[in-house]
Amino acid sequence: MIPFNQLKPLHDLLADEIHEALRRVAESGWYILGPEVRAFEAEFANYHGLARAVGVANGTDAIELALRAGGIGVGDEVITVAHTAMATVTAIESAGAKPVLADIDLETYTLDPLSARGAITERTRALVVVHLYGQPADMDALKTLAEEHELLLIEDCAQAHGAQYKGRKVGAIGDMGAFSFYPTKNMGAYGDGGAVITDNPEYAERLEQERNYGQTSRYTHQTRGTNSRLDEMQAAVLRVKLKRLDKHNARRREIAALYDANLRSVTTPSAPAGRQHAYHLYVIRDRNRDALMAALAERNIGTLIHYPIPAHLQDSHRDLGLAVGSLPRTEKAAREILSLPLYIGLSDEEVLRVCAAIEDIRG
Ligand SMILES: Cc1ncc(COP(=O)(O)O)c(C=O)c1O
């Protein structure tokens, strides 16, 4: 049996340090927005070479609060992709704005700058660019587009901790980078968590207010906010994980290279020059994806589809008015993609077994 993912092997590797971090918080008597969160924010900002990081409750809130901090709200249009976790789209709606869904580039599964350009109207105020699967989007073209049209540029880095575009970490290229620390992510907490990073002190201050009921100082409110705080336990765990992020990403890239070298009969992920993939997911493409997935399941190899139904074709979002066929590359991806096992603790030998099974099924 090779599961699609498991988190226990990584916990076992780090157990001593994680337990020590959790005990430190438990014994400190301070559980929300305390010294661990402050230290994690400083370390996470520093990792990205930026001035500020603001811890929030989850990655969905990170996107919503980044939009709010950037002044986006009712009446504004925000361009993003339909080929993403639904959270990207719902976060835009929670900020009060209208998501406008553009198509992807099939090589990288990320926002196609030409399609984004075509979606701009006089109401467009922001782009939410998703570095899906850990693959950086075409940031040069998207940044140019954002500058030309004075759009706020937010990077959804939920799947791309530590990925790089032309030597810069993703999240540090646009106006703000939004992260999720959901346990399965490249840097996962032991519960929900998220953060927004930025070099802009005004955005950072607004984020700090937004996450804490809009408080500017104790019991004083200048704006309306919400409750979206990172807690001390999660911050303490994340400090342990951050120290290993680059090492864990290097292992993810090793696994991806092994897949690349041993898969012949399916389309493997692309590696455009200047982009360093963080391989949150290793996603192949195959015309007979459903049959391949079933045959792998018969051999006890777990796979998943990220994501089988694009946002514009979900029942929940019919009112966006996008019919089948309106985002052809997104829809083709949804029909053909398959995510293979990839986690810290997966052995080379297991990767080779997955490759051999795929070649045998397809051969
Ligand atoms: C691309 C993307 N954006 C946003 C999110 C939302 O993160 P969270 O689950 O922490 O709210 C996720 C995680 O599922 C994601 O994969």
The ligand as an ORCA input file, in Angstrom:
! r2SCAN-3c Opt
* xyz 0 1
  C      -4.529     27.364     -3.439
  C      -5.179     27.462     -2.092
  N      -5.667     28.656     -1.685
  C      -6.242     28.801     -0.479
  C      -6.356     27.758      0.388
  C      -7.074     27.954      1.692
  O      -6.312     27.656      2.808
  P      -7.028     27.214      4.198
  O      -7.533     25.825      4.000
  O      -5.917     27.293      5.195
  O      -8.105     28.183      4.469
  C      -5.842     26.508      0.039
  C      -5.890     25.364      0.973
  O      -6.673     24.493      0.938
  C      -5.248     26.353     -1.245
  O      -4.752     25.174     -1.640
*
